[in-house]
Amino acid sequence: MKELDHITINPEVCLGQPTIRGMRITVSIILKQIASGMTKEEILQAYPELVEEDIVQSLKYAAWLSSEKAKSLPLKKVVNA
């Protein structure tokens, strides 16, 4: 998917979490910083190796994940002994 070409998943980097261009900066780190109120400019200043497109694609990736259908797990009946 070309529009998410900055997002990489490698089982040998950050335990397979989605990262930015194979670096050890995870998508979740960027999302948590945005959620805490940091601006793009502040994130780019904190991580000079990032570019604005990395942040944009992190948000697009999160939006794509949240649009996936969730399936319920079957519940086990607990019997009190």
C-alpha positions as CSV (number, residue, x, y, z in Angstrom):
1,M,0.0,0.0,0.0
2,K,1.9,3.1,-1.3
3,E,0.1,5.5,1.0
4,L,1.5,3.8,4.0
5,D,5.0,3.1,2.7
6,H,6.6,4.7,5.8
7,I,5.0,2.1,8.1
8,T,7.1,-1.1,8.4
9,I,6.6,-4.3,10.4
10,N,9.5,-6.5,11.1
11,P,9.4,-9.2,13.7
12,E,13.1,-8.4,14.6
13,V,12.5,-4.7,15.2
14,C,10.5,-3.6,18.3
15,L,9.0,-7.1,18.6
16,G,7.1,-6.7,15.4
17,Q,5.2,-3.5,16.3
18,P,4.6,-1.1,13.4
19,T,7.5,1.3,13.2
20,I,8.5,4.2,11.1
21,R,10.8,3.3,8.1
22,G,12.3,0.4,10.1
23,M,13.6,2.7,12.8
24,R,13.0,1.9,16.5
25,I,10.3,4.6,16.6
26,T,6.9,2.9,16.8
27,V,3.7,4.2,15.4
28,S,2.3,3.9,18.9
29,I,4.9,6.4,20.3
30,I,3.8,9.0,17.8
31,L,0.1,8.4,18.4
32,K,0.6,8.6,22.2
33,Q,2.4,11.9,21.8
34,I,-0.3,13.3,19.6
35,A,-2.9,12.1,22.1
36,S,-1.0,13.9,24.9
37,G,-1.3,17.2,23.0
38,M,2.0,17.4,21.2
39,T,2.0,19.2,17.9
40,K,3.6,17.8,14.7
41,E,6.3,20.4,15.1
42,E,7.1,19.3,18.7
43,I,7.3,15.7,17.7
44,L,9.6,16.5,14.8
45,Q,11.8,18.5,17.2
46,A,11.9,15.7,19.7
47,Y,12.7,13.1,16.9
48,P,14.8,14.9,14.3
49,E,15.1,11.7,12.2
50,L,11.3,11.9,11.5
51,V,9.7,13.8,8.7
52,E,6.1,15.2,8.6
53,E,5.0,12.4,6.3
54,D,5.9,9.8,9.1
55,I,3.4,11.5,11.4
56,V,0.7,11.7,8.7
57,Q,1.1,8.1,7.8
58,S,1.0,7.1,11.5
59,L,-2.4,8.7,11.7
60,K,-3.6,7.1,8.5
61,Y,-2.5,3.7,9.8
62,A,-4.3,4.2,13.1
63,A,-7.5,5.2,11.1
64,W,-7.2,2.2,8.9
65,L,-6.8,-0.1,12.0
66,S,-9.8,1.4,13.7
67,S,-12.0,0.8,10.7
68,E,-11.3,-2.9,10.7
69,K,-14.2,-5.1,11.9
70,A,-13.7,-6.6,15.4
71,K,-14.9,-10.1,16.1
72,S,-16.0,-11.1,19.5
73,L,-14.4,-14.0,21.2
74,P,-16.6,-16.8,22.4
75,L,-17.2,-16.5,26.1
76,K,-16.4,-19.5,28.3
77,K,-19.1,-20.4,30.8
78,V,-17.6,-20.2,34.3
79,V,-19.0,-22.8,36.7
80,N,-18.5,-22.0,40.4
81,A,-17.2,-25.0,42.3
